[in-house]
Amino acid sequence: MIEAILSGLNMVMTAKVGILMVVATLVGNFFGLLPALGGVVMLALLIPFVYGWVPFEGLAFLLAAHAVVNTGGAIPSILFGIPGQGACVATVIDGHPMAKQGKAGEAMGAQLCASGVGGIIGAVVLALCIPILKPILMAFGPAETLMLVVFGLTFIIVIGRENLLRGFVSACLGLLLGTIGSNPFTGENRFCLGQLWLFDGINIVVIAVGLFGFSEIIALGSKGGKAMISEAPIPMRWGAMWNGSKAVFREWWLTLRTSLIGAFIGLIPGIGGETASWVCYGHAVQTCKNNETFGKGDIRGVIGVEAANNSKEGGALLPTLVFGIPGSAGMAVLLGAFLILGINPGPTMVVEHLDMVWGMVWVLIIGNIFGALSLYPICAYMGNLAFLRASLLIAPIVVLAATGAYSVRGEWTDLVLTFLFMLVGFGMKKFKFNPVPLLLAFILGRLAENYLVKTITIFGIAFLKRPIVLVLLILMIISLGYTLWATPKEKKKGEEKSENIWGRVISSVFFIVLFAVSIYLSQDLSEKARFYPLWIGITGIIFSVWLMIAEILERHSKKNKVEKARSEDISAPVEPSEQKTSLRSEAVILTWIIGFFFMVLVFGFWVAIAAFTPLFMFLYGHETWKTVAVHTVCLWLAVYLIFEYSFKTELYGGIFGITW
């Protein structure tokens, strides 16, 4: 074993492999920075370049690039609230509020350090589990995986603890959205309304960009052209990043726990990286003291998610190597690269090529270290973007977010869905619905149905008697009990005001109608295909009615208290950002974004970028023509070089087919 470890290290320490790993980590970080272009797309584009290479050199290049893609993906999540990758969505919850508070440097320092440490721990788990992997994987069948997914769904209570009813309604909507598309067991199309483009379901990146990214753009733009992402005038300094990095070691126990959980979830094929990040975020909220600051800019939320995001790659590589069963979508593509390079993953891999396996362990360790370190100088300057005025930021963010959402599948319909989810995200934010349970339920809901059907088919109700299922069930009950006991009873001050109560009542009625329509549409499906969405619809109606009644009762019971609070708050200081926000300003920025989507759908991306950018910056931001011209040309060229030239992605040309 020692000989194999040293042999693997020697394979990595050659000059050629070292140079390839440096280039690979830079490429991985670059892909991570771009919304929607994740590890799968990157690997698919890089595989042709490694054809004919020496096997280990090709593997080192691809694995190093894939290992750090989430490290770069967290940066736009923190700065703009737009997740670079699906696994980085959970980073938005606390990372972006920190940027708004002028703590972007601390958030990015913590993110980079936690990513590096998590990646190293994931590699160590990979190394330690090589001899004992088979019994671990064999113990996890559909029943055990189902309970693990359900365990993850229970964290909806943790995330939506400030108003559980709204959290449950949001989660039911996410579960319902996850049922759209072809049923994997019967082949029936659910809620597709005869539209072919919905047969494959809705892509998570489209939901994340619309729900989080564009809703944050509206929030920023509604404050005026001179507003900044950061609401606190705290300049970006190197010391802030250092303080964020130190927080990772100060919270060492949280970092270790979430890294191990992430690596463990990565071990189980089919679960996915998004599951690891959400489960670890829920675990962090549940187990940390003074957890009322989570969701408002708590650095521990960033640490927990980012440690898990990178550690899961070490776990996901294990079943790929030992059994030829990919642990994630990225590993599925990497498995194809193994075969192209002449390597056959399987049980004999550990026996015949143990030195190469240990070489991959070293690649993960060194790649994660260099990937994090290489971003420190970049982040020190990128953090200052949080202090740029909105008139300079909104146009490029809108353009890159829209092109990123489109490039996932190259379908114009994804632009329509992104627009719709932008409206959903704006409405949820307006009426105090937490969008995070929606996304968590969407991710885990698909897995839950898949493993539920398999479990009932194989074991029936007797699956509850399986030992690991019982252990997970007991842990889930303890977790739920502790969460409900520890949930703070007080509500946020902002929710005590009654201005939007009738708006929230109307939104509850909207959800009731939506769930009722889903029940009606499910009647045309077979019994097996309609069972899952039918119960989601019934549950959604129950929670929506309950919420509507609770909102009406709250209006009557707190009317006097609200009036008293208003009179006492007249002289209270108001945040500058709140003073600038109004219904009119929200309507203005929303109109601009609607105009951009309209131009893209009619005239295509190239005309839309060339028209929207200067008009927005000049008319909305009142920038000089010189500034407008420079930014328009730079943005147009950047989109061309990234998407058309580098990735060979032909952007949508509109109904007139205007392409470059």
ABEGO torsion letter per residue (X at the ends): XAAAAAAAAAAAABAAAAAAAAAAAAAAAAAAABBGBBAAAAAAAAAAAABGBBAAAAAAAAAAAAAAAAAAAAAAAAAAGBBABAAAAAAAAAAAAAAAAGAAAAAAAAAAAAAAAAAAAAAAAAAAAAAAAAAAAAABBAAAAAAAAAAAAAAAAAAAAABAAAAAAAAAAAAAAAABEBBAAAGBBBGAGGBAAAAAEBBAAAAAAAAAAAAAAAAAAAAEAABBABABBBBBBAAAAAAAAAAAAAAAAAAAAAAAAAAAAAABBGAEAAAAAAAAAAAAAAABBGAAABGAGBAAAAAAAAAAAAAAAAAAAAAAAAAGBBABAAAAAAAAAAAAAGBBBEAAAAAAAAAAAAAAAAAAAAAAAAAAAAAAAAAAAAAAAAABBAAAAAAAAAAAAAAAAAAAAGBAAAAAAAAAAAAAAAAAAAAGBBAAAAAAAAAAAAAAAAAAAAAAAAAEAAAAABAAAAAAAAAAAAAAAAAAAABBABBBAAAABAAAAAAAAAAAAAAAAAAAAAAAAAAABBAAAAAAAAAAAAAAAAAAAAAAAAAAAAAAAAAAAAAAAAAAAAABBBBAAAAABBAAAAAAAAAAAAAAAAAAAAAEAAAAAAAAAAAAAAAAAGBBAAAAAAAAAAAAAAAAAAAAAAAGBBBBAEAAGBBX
